[in-house]
């Protein structure tokens, strides 16, 4: 992925002028200039910088990875509802360590449906929905 100086400054938590200074000194690997605009490649979401010759160590930190939300239907709860005449929620929404059940789930952004019969989830699900977007669960 290629980005400009403003995006790199935001990623590193430094000013645009500091990024431009690093670019002029040749400390950003793979960066090149098109007309008046710097184009900077990212590796694992961050630019690759070489070490300076003096001064303190850099203080920027890597970005925190967003947690994938996994949505699946719990077959065990469906059979229990049928067998005992109950109406427990069967749609599971798992984000990180939290697991929430509901009757309806609304995904407010892009998502994908995954089918992996040879690599099921820990809960046994073979089909699930993955998303980084916000998920609203109606319990």
N, C-alpha and C positions, 0 to 999 in steps of 0.2 A: 504494500500500500504506500502511496506517495502523498505527502502532505506539505504544507507551507510553514513559514516561520511562526505564524500565530498559533497554529495547532501544536507545534513542537514546544513553544513557550508554555502553553497551557498544560501539556503533558508533563513537562519537567518542573513546572512551578517557578519559572524564571521569566525575566522580561524579554520582549522581542529583540531589543537592542543587544542583550547578552547572547541570544541565539545567533544573531547576525555576526557578532564578534567571533563566536565559536566557528561559524561557517567560514568567515574570512581567514581564520587561522588554520583552516583545513582539519579541524578536530571532529567533524561529523562525517562518518564513513558513508560513501555512496552519494553524497549530496552534490547537486550540480545546478547551474544557473541557466534558465531559459529567459533571454532578454533581461528583464529587471527582477525576475521572480526566482527565488530559490525553491528547488524541489528536493525533498528529503525523504528517503525510504525509511520505513519502519520495520523492525524485526521484533516479533512478539509484542507488538503494540507500542514499542518505544524506539527512538532513534539510537544508533550505536555511536558513542562518543569515545574518542581516545583520551588518555590521561593527560593532564597538564604537567608542565615541568616544575611548577612551584605553587605555593599557596595551599589552602586547606582542601580537604577531600570534598567532592561534590555532595550536596545534601538532598538531591532529588531522589524520589522513591518510585518503585515500579507501581503501575496502576493495580488496584485491586480488581480481581476478576469478578465479573457478575455471576451470580449463582443461577444455574438453569432451573426453571420450574418444570416439574414433570406432572402431567395430569393423566390418570388412568381410571378405569372402571374396576371396582372390586367385585369379582365374581362370587366370592365367598359370602359377601353381604347380600348379594342378589338372591342366592339360594336360601340364606337364612330368612330373608324377608318373605320369600315364597313359602318356605316350610312352616314358619311360625306366624304368618299373617301380620308381619310387622312392616314398618315403613321407614327403615333407617336410611340415611343418605349413603349412596354407593360410589359417588365420584370423588376420588382422592386427589388432592392437590399437595404435592410434596415440594418444598423449597428449603434446601439446606437440611437441617435436622427437624424442621417442623412438618407435621402432616395434618392436613385439615380435610374434613369430608363435607360434602354439600350435595344439594339436589340439582343445582345449576352452576355452570362455570362460564364466565365471560372473559375471553382473552382480548385485550384492547390493542394488540399489535400483531406483528408477524409471528407465526409459529409453524411447526412442522409435525407431521404424523410419522411415527417410527414403528416399523414392524420388524422384530428380531426374534424369531422363534428359537434360534440356536443360542441367543444370549439374552434371556429374560432378565428383568429387573429383580432385585432382591425379594420383592413382594410376590414374584411369579408372573408379573404382567409381561405379555409378549407384544402388545400394541399399546403405545402411549403417545401423548402430545408433549413436545418440548418447546419452551419459549423463554425468552429473556424479557418479554414484555410484562406489564402489570396484569395480574389475574384477579378477577373478582369472583368470590365463591359465595353462593347463597346457601346457607345452612338450613 
